[in-house]
Amino acid sequence: MQFDVFVNPISTARRAYPHLVVLQSDIAQALTHDIVAPIVPRDSLKSVSGRMNPRVSVESVDGVVLVSALTTIRRSDLKRPMATLASERDTLLAAVDYLFFGV
């Protein structure tokens, strides 16, 4: 499930944050919530810079993972993954490291 992308199940937030990526390790399966970061379309942002906001592609749409906007969501609210960002693992983990440890 780590790095899987889902449609944002919160309908009121979906316009601003249409997708979520699970960043939490698969080891934490006993928990009821997952740590996620929103993915927003690149063209909806005026400017994005820095290692904390990796650029990704989801269904051929250029997006940005807003690691600084981490949140939790009930695992049961995440239905079917629509994509995976496993190929971006190193970039996503580097963004999390930068957010929490400044490296």
Rosetta constraint file for C-alpha pairs under 8 A:
AtomPair CA 1 CA 22 HARMONIC 6.86 0.50
AtomPair CA 1 CA 25 HARMONIC 7.91 0.50
AtomPair CA 1 CA 26 HARMONIC 6.19 0.50
AtomPair CA 2 CA 21 HARMONIC 7.90 0.50
AtomPair CA 2 CA 22 HARMONIC 5.24 0.50
AtomPair CA 2 CA 23 HARMONIC 5.49 0.50
AtomPair CA 2 CA 24 HARMONIC 5.80 0.50
AtomPair CA 2 CA 25 HARMONIC 5.60 0.50
AtomPair CA 2 CA 26 HARMONIC 5.83 0.50
AtomPair CA 2 CA 86 HARMONIC 7.69 0.50
AtomPair CA 3 CA 21 HARMONIC 5.65 0.50
AtomPair CA 3 CA 22 HARMONIC 5.03 0.50
AtomPair CA 3 CA 23 HARMONIC 5.65 0.50
AtomPair CA 3 CA 84 HARMONIC 5.59 0.50
AtomPair CA 3 CA 85 HARMONIC 5.04 0.50
AtomPair CA 3 CA 86 HARMONIC 5.37 0.50
AtomPair CA 3 CA 89 HARMONIC 7.34 0.50
AtomPair CA 4 CA 21 HARMONIC 5.60 0.50
AtomPair CA 4 CA 22 HARMONIC 5.67 0.50
AtomPair CA 4 CA 81 HARMONIC 5.81 0.50
AtomPair CA 4 CA 82 HARMONIC 7.51 0.50
AtomPair CA 4 CA 83 HARMONIC 5.94 0.50
AtomPair CA 4 CA 84 HARMONIC 4.25 0.50
AtomPair CA 4 CA 85 HARMONIC 6.18 0.50
AtomPair CA 4 CA 86 HARMONIC 7.43 0.50
AtomPair CA 5 CA 19 HARMONIC 6.62 0.50
AtomPair CA 5 CA 20 HARMONIC 5.56 0.50
AtomPair CA 5 CA 21 HARMONIC 4.43 0.50
AtomPair CA 5 CA 22 HARMONIC 6.65 0.50
AtomPair CA 5 CA 81 HARMONIC 5.42 0.50
AtomPair CA 5 CA 82 HARMONIC 5.75 0.50
AtomPair CA 5 CA 83 HARMONIC 5.10 0.50
AtomPair CA 5 CA 84 HARMONIC 5.48 0.50
AtomPair CA 5 CA 85 HARMONIC 7.08 0.50
AtomPair CA 6 CA 19 HARMONIC 5.57 0.50
AtomPair CA 6 CA 20 HARMONIC 5.32 0.50
AtomPair CA 6 CA 21 HARMONIC 6.44 0.50
AtomPair CA 6 CA 78 HARMONIC 6.58 0.50
AtomPair CA 6 CA 79 HARMONIC 7.29 0.50
AtomPair CA 6 CA 80 HARMONIC 6.73 0.50
AtomPair CA 6 CA 81 HARMONIC 4.91 0.50
AtomPair CA 6 CA 82 HARMONIC 5.62 0.50
AtomPair CA 6 CA 83 HARMONIC 7.28 0.50
AtomPair CA 7 CA 14 HARMONIC 7.88 0.50
AtomPair CA 7 CA 18 HARMONIC 6.04 0.50
AtomPair CA 7 CA 19 HARMONIC 4.57 0.50
AtomPair CA 7 CA 20 HARMONIC 6.35 0.50
AtomPair CA 7 CA 78 HARMONIC 7.88 0.50
AtomPair CA 7 CA 81 HARMONIC 7.82 0.50
AtomPair CA 7 CA 82 HARMONIC 7.36 0.50
AtomPair CA 8 CA 13 HARMONIC 7.43 0.50
AtomPair CA 8 CA 14 HARMONIC 5.58 0.50
AtomPair CA 8 CA 17 HARMONIC 6.88 0.50
AtomPair CA 8 CA 18 HARMONIC 5.42 0.50
AtomPair CA 8 CA 19 HARMONIC 4.85 0.50
AtomPair CA 8 CA 20 HARMONIC 5.74 0.50
AtomPair CA 8 CA 78 HARMONIC 7.92 0.50
AtomPair CA 9 CA 14 HARMONIC 7.36 0.50
AtomPair CA 9 CA 77 HARMONIC 6.33 0.50
AtomPair CA 9 CA 78 HARMONIC 6.72 0.50
AtomPair CA 10 CA 14 HARMONIC 6.12 0.50
AtomPair CA 11 CA 15 HARMONIC 7.72 0.50
AtomPair CA 13 CA 17 HARMONIC 5.82 0.50
AtomPair CA 13 CA 18 HARMONIC 7.43 0.50
AtomPair CA 14 CA 18 HARMONIC 4.35 0.50
AtomPair CA 14 CA 19 HARMONIC 7.31 0.50
AtomPair CA 16 CA 40 HARMONIC 6.93 0.50
AtomPair CA 17 CA 38 HARMONIC 5.67 0.50
AtomPair CA 17 CA 39 HARMONIC 6.06 0.50
AtomPair CA 17 CA 40 HARMONIC 5.35 0.50
AtomPair CA 18 CA 38 HARMONIC 7.53 0.50
AtomPair CA 18 CA 39 HARMONIC 6.76 0.50
AtomPair CA 18 CA 40 HARMONIC 6.41 0.50
AtomPair CA 19 CA 38 HARMONIC 5.84 0.50
AtomPair CA 19 CA 39 HARMONIC 5.12 0.50
AtomPair CA 19 CA 40 HARMONIC 6.92 0.50
AtomPair CA 20 CA 36 HARMONIC 6.04 0.50
AtomPair CA 20 CA 37 HARMONIC 5.55 0.50
AtomPair CA 20 CA 38 HARMONIC 4.43 0.50
AtomPair CA 20 CA 39 HARMONIC 5.57 0.50
AtomPair CA 21 CA 36 HARMONIC 5.36 0.50
AtomPair CA 21 CA 37 HARMONIC 5.46 0.50
AtomPair CA 21 CA 38 HARMONIC 6.42 0.50
AtomPair CA 21 CA 39 HARMONIC 7.00 0.50
AtomPair CA 21 CA 65 HARMONIC 7.92 0.50
AtomPair CA 21 CA 85 HARMONIC 7.79 0.50
AtomPair CA 22 CA 34 HARMONIC 6.65 0.50
AtomPair CA 22 CA 35 HARMONIC 6.02 0.50
AtomPair CA 22 CA 36 HARMONIC 4.44 0.50
AtomPair CA 22 CA 37 HARMONIC 6.72 0.50
AtomPair CA 23 CA 34 HARMONIC 7.81 0.50
AtomPair CA 23 CA 35 HARMONIC 5.87 0.50
AtomPair CA 23 CA 36 HARMONIC 5.49 0.50
AtomPair CA 23 CA 37 HARMONIC 7.07 0.50
AtomPair CA 24 CA 28 HARMONIC 7.32 0.50
AtomPair CA 24 CA 34 HARMONIC 6.14 0.50
AtomPair CA 24 CA 35 HARMONIC 5.31 0.50
AtomPair CA 24 CA 36 HARMONIC 7.16 0.50
AtomPair CA 32 CA 74 HARMONIC 5.92 0.50
AtomPair CA 32 CA 75 HARMONIC 5.74 0.50
AtomPair CA 32 CA 76 HARMONIC 7.66 0.50
AtomPair CA 33 CA 72 HARMONIC 6.01 0.50
AtomPair CA 33 CA 73 HARMONIC 5.26 0.50
AtomPair CA 33 CA 74 HARMONIC 4.25 0.50
AtomPair CA 33 CA 75 HARMONIC 4.98 0.50
AtomPair CA 34 CA 72 HARMONIC 5.35 0.50
AtomPair CA 34 CA 73 HARMONIC 5.51 0.50
AtomPair CA 34 CA 74 HARMONIC 6.33 0.50
AtomPair CA 34 CA 75 HARMONIC 5.80 0.50
AtomPair CA 35 CA 70 HARMONIC 6.69 0.50
AtomPair CA 35 CA 71 HARMONIC 5.67 0.50
AtomPair CA 35 CA 72 HARMONIC 4.47 0.50
AtomPair CA 35 CA 73 HARMONIC 6.67 0.50
AtomPair CA 36 CA 70 HARMONIC 5.68 0.50
AtomPair CA 36 CA 71 HARMONIC 5.57 0.50
AtomPair CA 36 CA 72 HARMONIC 5.84 0.50
AtomPair CA 36 CA 73 HARMONIC 7.10 0.50
AtomPair CA 37 CA 65 HARMONIC 6.41 0.50
AtomPair CA 37 CA 66 HARMONIC 5.90 0.50
AtomPair CA 37 CA 67 HARMONIC 5.48 0.50
AtomPair CA 37 CA 68 HARMONIC 7.85 0.50
AtomPair CA 37 CA 69 HARMONIC 6.08 0.50
AtomPair CA 37 CA 70 HARMONIC 4.65 0.50
AtomPair CA 37 CA 71 HARMONIC 6.43 0.50
AtomPair CA 38 CA 65 HARMONIC 5.88 0.50
AtomPair CA 38 CA 66 HARMONIC 5.63 0.50
AtomPair CA 38 CA 67 HARMONIC 7.45 0.50
AtomPair CA 38 CA 69 HARMONIC 6.90 0.50
AtomPair CA 38 CA 70 HARMONIC 7.28 0.50
AtomPair CA 39 CA 63 HARMONIC 6.10 0.50
AtomPair CA 39 CA 64 HARMONIC 5.39 0.50
AtomPair CA 39 CA 65 HARMONIC 4.44 0.50
AtomPair CA 39 CA 66 HARMONIC 6.18 0.50
AtomPair CA 40 CA 44 HARMONIC 7.14 0.50
AtomPair CA 40 CA 45 HARMONIC 8.00 0.50
AtomPair CA 40 CA 63 HARMONIC 5.31 0.50
AtomPair CA 40 CA 64 HARMONIC 5.38 0.50
AtomPair CA 40 CA 65 HARMONIC 6.63 0.50
AtomPair CA 40 CA 66 HARMONIC 7.54 0.50
AtomPair CA 41 CA 45 HARMONIC 7.39 0.50
AtomPair CA 41 CA 61 HARMONIC 6.87 0.50
AtomPair CA 41 CA 62 HARMONIC 5.96 0.50
AtomPair CA 41 CA 63 HARMONIC 4.23 0.50
AtomPair CA 41 CA 64 HARMONIC 6.34 0.50
AtomPair CA 42 CA 55 HARMONIC 7.87 0.50
AtomPair CA 42 CA 62 HARMONIC 5.56 0.50
AtomPair CA 42 CA 63 HARMONIC 4.54 0.50
AtomPair CA 42 CA 64 HARMONIC 5.73 0.50
AtomPair CA 43 CA 62 HARMONIC 7.89 0.50
AtomPair CA 43 CA 63 HARMONIC 7.95 0.50
AtomPair CA 48 CA 53 HARMONIC 6.93 0.50
AtomPair CA 49 CA 53 HARMONIC 6.72 0.50
AtomPair CA 50 CA 54 HARMONIC 7.89 0.50
AtomPair CA 51 CA 94 HARMONIC 7.38 0.50
AtomPair CA 51 CA 95 HARMONIC 5.52 0.50
AtomPair CA 51 CA 98 HARMONIC 7.17 0.50
AtomPair CA 52 CA 66 HARMONIC 7.17 0.50
AtomPair CA 52 CA 67 HARMONIC 5.89 0.50
AtomPair CA 52 CA 68 HARMONIC 6.82 0.50
AtomPair CA 52 CA 94 HARMONIC 7.84 0.50
AtomPair CA 52 CA 95 HARMONIC 4.38 0.50
AtomPair CA 52 CA 96 HARMONIC 7.04 0.50
AtomPair CA 52 CA 98 HARMONIC 6.44 0.50
AtomPair CA 52 CA 99 HARMONIC 6.48 0.50
AtomPair CA 53 CA 64 HARMONIC 5.96 0.50
AtomPair CA 53 CA 65 HARMONIC 5.36 0.50
AtomPair CA 53 CA 66 HARMONIC 5.24 0.50
AtomPair CA 53 CA 67 HARMONIC 6.05 0.50
AtomPair CA 53 CA 68 HARMONIC 7.72 0.50
AtomPair CA 53 CA 95 HARMONIC 6.83 0.50
AtomPair CA 54 CA 64 HARMONIC 5.64 0.50
AtomPair CA 54 CA 65 HARMONIC 5.44 0.50
AtomPair CA 54 CA 66 HARMONIC 7.54 0.50
AtomPair CA 54 CA 91 HARMONIC 6.67 0.50
AtomPair CA 54 CA 92 HARMONIC 6.69 0.50
AtomPair CA 54 CA 95 HARMONIC 7.05 0.50
AtomPair CA 55 CA 62 HARMONIC 7.09 0.50
AtomPair CA 55 CA 63 HARMONIC 5.68 0.50
AtomPair CA 55 CA 64 HARMONIC 4.49 0.50
AtomPair CA 55 CA 65 HARMONIC 6.43 0.50
AtomPair CA 56 CA 62 HARMONIC 5.95 0.50
AtomPair CA 56 CA 63 HARMONIC 5.15 0.50
AtomPair CA 56 CA 64 HARMONIC 5.87 0.50
AtomPair CA 56 CA 65 HARMONIC 7.11 0.50
AtomPair CA 56 CA 85 HARMONIC 7.87 0.50
AtomPair CA 56 CA 88 HARMONIC 7.73 0.50
AtomPair CA 57 CA 61 HARMONIC 5.33 0.50
AtomPair CA 57 CA 62 HARMONIC 4.60 0.50
AtomPair CA 57 CA 63 HARMONIC 5.64 0.50
AtomPair CA 58 CA 62 HARMONIC 6.65 0.50
AtomPair CA 58 CA 63 HARMONIC 6.87 0.50
AtomPair CA 58 CA 83 HARMONIC 6.94 0.50
AtomPair CA 59 CA 83 HARMONIC 7.61 0.50
AtomPair CA 66 CA 70 HARMONIC 7.36 0.50
AtomPair CA 67 CA 95 HARMONIC 6.69 0.50
AtomPair CA 67 CA 96 HARMONIC 6.62 0.50
AtomPair CA 67 CA 99 HARMONIC 7.54 0.50
AtomPair CA 68 CA 99 HARMONIC 6.83 0.50
AtomPair CA 73 CA 77 HARMONIC 7.19 0.50
AtomPair CA 73 CA 78 HARMONIC 7.99 0.50
AtomPair CA 74 CA 78 HARMONIC 7.20 0.50
AtomPair CA 85 CA 89 HARMONIC 6.79 0.50
AtomPair CA 88 CA 92 HARMONIC 6.11 0.50
AtomPair CA 89 CA 93 HARMONIC 6.06 0.50
AtomPair CA 90 CA 94 HARMONIC 6.03 0.50
AtomPair CA 91 CA 95 HARMONIC 6.31 0.50
AtomPair CA 92 CA 96 HARMONIC 6.43 0.50
AtomPair CA 93 CA 97 HARMONIC 6.09 0.50
AtomPair CA 94 CA 98 HARMONIC 6.07 0.50
AtomPair CA 94 CA 103 HARMONIC 7.80 0.50
AtomPair CA 95 CA 99 HARMONIC 6.22 0.50
AtomPair CA 96 CA 100 HARMONIC 6.24 0.50
AtomPair CA 97 CA 101 HARMONIC 5.34 0.50
AtomPair CA 97 CA 102 HARMONIC 6.53 0.50
AtomPair CA 97 CA 103 HARMONIC 5.94 0.50
AtomPair CA 98 CA 102 HARMONIC 4.25 0.50
AtomPair CA 98 CA 103 HARMONIC 4.75 0.50
